[in-house]
Amino acid sequence: MDYQRFIDQLPKLYSNWGHSSVHPQSNGFSAVLDLLPGKTTSNIMQLLNFAVECLAPSEVYCQIGGKEATTFIGALLNHPEQMAYAVDNLASDDEEKLEQLSKNLSLFELEQQVIFANQETEEFFFDLREIQPEEKIGVYYYAGVKDYRTQLLALTLVTPFLAEQALIIVDDSNYSSVQQACWDFMAAHRECQLLLDLPTPQNGDSTWGNGLQVFSWNVTQEAGYTWSTFAESFHNQPFINALGNFSLEFEFNQKKQVVESLKKQALALELGRHFVEAEQKYKEILQWDRNHANAYHNLGMVYYQMERYQDALEQILRAVAVDPSIGLRHYSLGLVLEKRVFRT
């Protein structure tokens, strides 16, 4: 990916670059939006399109947040040989959206260039790790979920698949969660530097939507940012404080209240011999607290009463592993082992 060419020549493709009236010199992107209205803008489509033009022949374009067909069309327009990954998690009842995406791509004869992955971002990159494709990602456009964790994870997971030199383009950079995730990613990866920051005065602006940031990725990058630069320019302290406060609130208040409520519901269902429903409640508890020994034990005893002895054994062993000091759990383990031996 020739990102130096991209950053040098990009402004020349626009009129009034750097001003609120900025717009592409080409009318082709506006024509696409007239035909297929979407949430993107002609400015973003032009930027993505030129980024694709700067790709090396062996590199691919990858976009997270793939159901927005207009961005794919903008990126691939007039690049008939360029392959792309589209990743988005459409629910099973979203067949209509998937069909519409396919129709929109077909309208511009792009359906053979796009590999659509109907998956979570994490699952996509785990699968890509198994495949180990030869082609590297030269342009990575993230337009997916905006929460801090998902944003940071999506940036982190792509790194093994990036070309030695690549572009990372992030949508919705007006949001504090997006900004801080990108900055924390830069802090952890010297290879990444901010090339363009294109904020907007309001979300949904006709120029750069909800803001756009463009980063370079260069594995030969030797000089990184200094700490003083990070502390001054790449630290949203109020948001960092909010993350910390939320973590404490979640751990010591919200989680405790929810788990106590679920325990009462699960025990009532178990006493009423509604074992399937009780199983689900205990599993919910374990989603909130992976070290809840009582939940493991009680779930094991639910399986015991359902005569699912192998499942019961696994859960009670987990309970004992978390806290071996409770005698009842060892007694329950003996009951389950007795059934296992008898069934054998």
Secondary structure, DSSP 8 states (H G I E B T S, - for coil): --HHHHHHHGGGGEESTTSTT-EES-SHHHHHHHHS--SS-HHHHHHHHHHHHTS-TTEEEEEESTT-HHHHHHHHTT-TT--EEEE----TT-HHHHHHHHHHHHHTT-TTTEEEE-S-HHHHHHHHHHH--SSEEEEEEE-S--SHHHHHHHHHHHGGGEEEEEEEEEE-TTSHHHHHHHHHHHHH-TTEEEEEEE--SSTTBTTTBT-EEEEEEETT------HHHHHHHS--HHHHHHHHHHHHHIIIIIHHHHHHHHHHHHHHHHHTT-HHHHHHHHHHHHHH-TT-HHHHHHHHHHHHHTT-HHHHHHHHHHHHHH-TT-HHHHHHHHHHHHHHHHH-
